[in-house]
Amino acid sequence: MGILGEKKNKSSLSTSPCANLRIAYHTCFNKWYAEKFLKGQWDREECVSEWQKYRECLAKHLDDKHLARFLEADGIEALTNLTDCATDTGDS
Amino acid sequence: MVHGRVEIKRSPESIMVRAYSQEHVYKHPWERVTSASWRKFADPENKRALSHILEVDTLNHKLDFATGKLYTTRAITIHAPGPWFVRKIVGQDICHCVETTVVDAQSRSMQLKTRNISLQKFIEVEEKIRYDPHPQNPTAWTLCRQETSIRIRPLSALAKMAEKVEQKCVERFQQNSAKGREVMERMCKYLEAESRGIPI
């Protein structure tokens, strides 16, 4: 794969163990976004199994990959309280 | 060097802020431009142009079935090498950012907000991007508005240097957003060709 081949190993922060699952999820998401969501079919979630597999992999690599910091930082409000983004003025 | 014993002055007057905004018109419909925005980091073709982006992971997403709003949070790892003295002070040249996106399919708007969650004691960068149908040609063109604000917290003894760093930072962000636009244009062309069934 181009993505893996070209990766510059500048850090140990890579979540590349999940790269294939990430690609699978993003491919599914992009298709759903263009073909369903944008055409008004937003009543049903898709790519659920791709998402679960990818998410499980990310969770497994959180500790050693420093990604936990994303969850600890203010990202967490976004994660738990995403509806607030819409009205957030950005001044927190 | 001052390693580990740096005292950070947090008085408000020691924070320098710089903000700038820019606009760009894509001669592509909003649907195509926002599709391109989702794909720009993932596409292997763009890896070279966006080589400062090391990793992009989706952390969460939520779809509001009633309103047609899609909320997404992504983690972005950026390679941002600065001058040597910055590396010395900061100790790393990797920056972690969180990007939150809201797409409103009904009103046709996409809003992205990205900010760094690492190195915050030195610098805070917040970038907001909005994609809306262009008022003069809403079905065929898209208006992109981008606002970036950079706050530097200079160490008292290093205030002058910090000013230089800030300037570098702004330059770098401008370069990167120019690269980002090129990539977006390319992705849009690709999607246009794809939608017409032309093999690439």
Interface residues (C-beta under 8 A of the other chain):
Chain A: M1 G2 I3 E6 K7 K8 K10 S11 L13 S14 T15 S16 C18 R22 I23 Y25 H26 F29 N30 Y33 A34 F37 L38 G40 W42 D43 R44 E45 W51 Y54 L58 H66 L67 R69 F70 L71 A73 D74 G75 A78 L79 L82 T83 C85 A86 D88 G90
Chain B: E31 T34 S35 W38 R39 A42 P44 E45 K47 R48 S51 L54 E55 D57 T58 L59 N60 H61 K62 L63 D64 F65 G68 K69 L70 Y71 T73 A75 T77 H79 D93 I94 H96 V98 T100 V102 V103 A105 K113 R115 I117 S118 E126 K128 L191
